[in-house]
Amino acid sequence: MSLPIRMGGPSIPDRRVIRTHMYVGTLSFDLLLGDVRSLKEKRSVVRPIVAELQRRFAVSAAEVDHMDLYRRAGIGLAVVSGDAGHLTDVLDRCERMVAARPEVELLSVRRRIHGDDD
């Protein structure tokens, strides 16, 4: 004869509170390309910038705007971190890298940081 297995029962609340934080940062770059005369030439300028952002900073990046204009480009990137300071540092370095590229002129940058409470 087997004894019944008791499921459930009174639970003991865990008094430890573990709070994790997640931050998501985004940058949107509006770029003016230099001596570019076709969409094919535009791709040859934009793709290396996107690839370098992804490789050097482990961010998600893509061309996101002005796809039909050959002298303008919009590049967006996103990064996720558990540390707001690290997130800000990565975004700063990405912005400096794009601004330092001689083949493009940085017209504007839009930065957003979202936390758990947003």
C-alpha positions in Angstrom: 0.0 0.0 0.0 1.4 3.4 -1.0 1.0 6.5 1.0 -0.5 9.5 -0.7 1.9 12.2 -1.7 1.1 15.6 -0.3 1.3 18.4 -2.8 1.5 22.0 -1.9 1.0 23.0 1.7 1.8 26.1 3.5 4.5 28.2 1.7 7.2 30.0 3.5 7.6 33.5 2.0 11.1 34.3 0.8 12.1 37.5 2.6 15.0 38.2 0.3 14.2 40.7 -2.4 16.4 40.3 -5.5 16.0 43.3 -7.8 17.6 43.2 -11.2 17.9 46.1 -13.5 17.8 46.2 -17.2 18.6 49.2 -19.3 18.0 49.6 -23.0 19.9 52.4 -24.9 19.3 53.5 -28.4 21.0 55.9 -30.8 19.6 57.3 -34.1 22.1 58.9 -36.4 21.2 61.2 -39.3 24.1 61.3 -41.7 25.0 63.2 -44.8 27.3 61.2 -47.1 30.1 62.9 -48.9 30.9 62.2 -52.6 28.2 59.6 -53.3 26.4 59.4 -56.6 24.3 56.2 -56.4 22.6 53.9 -53.9 25.3 51.3 -54.6 28.0 53.8 -53.5 25.9 54.6 -50.5 25.8 51.0 -49.4 29.6 50.8 -49.7 29.8 53.7 -47.2 27.0 52.7 -44.8 27.7 48.9 -44.5 31.2 49.3 -43.1 30.0 51.7 -40.5 27.2 49.4 -39.4 29.6 46.4 -39.4 32.2 48.3 -37.3 29.6 49.3 -34.7 28.4 45.7 -34.4 32.0 44.3 -34.2 33.6 46.8 -31.9 30.8 47.5 -29.5 28.5 44.3 -29.6 25.4 46.4 -30.4 22.5 45.8 -32.8 22.8 48.2 -35.7 21.1 48.7 -39.0 20.4 51.3 -41.7 16.9 52.4 -40.7 16.0 55.7 -42.6 16.6 57.6 -45.9 16.9 54.3 -47.8 15.8 55.8 -51.0 18.1 58.9 -50.8 21.7 58.3 -51.9 23.3 61.2 -50.0 21.5 60.7 -46.6 21.5 57.7 -44.3 19.8 56.9 -41.0 21.5 54.4 -38.8 20.0 53.1 -35.6 21.5 51.0 -32.9 20.4 49.4 -29.6 22.3 48.0 -26.6 21.0 46.2 -23.5 22.9 46.2 -20.2 22.4 45.6 -16.5 24.5 48.7 -15.7 23.4 52.2 -16.7 27.0 53.5 -16.5 28.3 50.8 -18.9 25.4 51.5 -21.2 26.1 55.2 -21.3 29.8 54.5 -22.0 29.0 52.2 -24.9 26.6 54.8 -26.4 29.2 57.5 -26.0 31.9 55.4 -27.8 29.5 54.6 -30.6 28.7 58.2 -31.1 32.3 59.3 -31.1 33.2 56.5 -33.6 30.5 57.6 -36.1 31.3 61.3 -35.7 35.0 60.6 -36.4 34.3 59.0 -39.8 35.7 61.3 -42.5 33.3 60.0 -45.2 30.1 61.2 -43.4 28.9 64.3 -41.7 26.9 63.7 -38.6 23.8 65.9 -38.8 22.1 64.8 -35.6 22.0 62.1 -33.0 19.0 61.1 -30.9 19.7 59.2 -27.7 17.2 57.3 -25.5 17.8 55.3 -22.4 15.0 53.2 -21.0 15.0 51.6 -17.6 12.8 49.0 -15.8 10.5 51.7 -14.6 9.7 53.1 -18.1 
